[in-house]
């Protein structure tokens, strides 16, 4: 550790000496944390990202906001990458279609029958 020689760089996460983290650093440290927590060693930082998106989506956060939070330049990228995690929007769409095509009793009408 550099101690007094270390100078802040504006980075949120760095090595102990203040250098930028590389993917190998992150994977190694993450694996150690997962092991210490007693979790399955298959967990990776990518699963955390997918969990983050899933939780936001499950709580009704709009695509646009999720795209910003995960650093995508467009909503289309978020939709393509995280399609499986974006359940509430799909559910809302299905519920809207049920309302649109409901008969007078409030029941979904199968193909207008």
Secondary structure, DSSP 8 states (H G I E B T S, - for coil): --GGG----S-SSB-TTS-B--HHHHHHHHHHHHHHHT--TT--HHHHHHHHHHHHHHTT--HHHHHHHTT-SSHHHHHHHSGGG-HHHHHHHHHHHHHHTB-TTS-B-GGG-
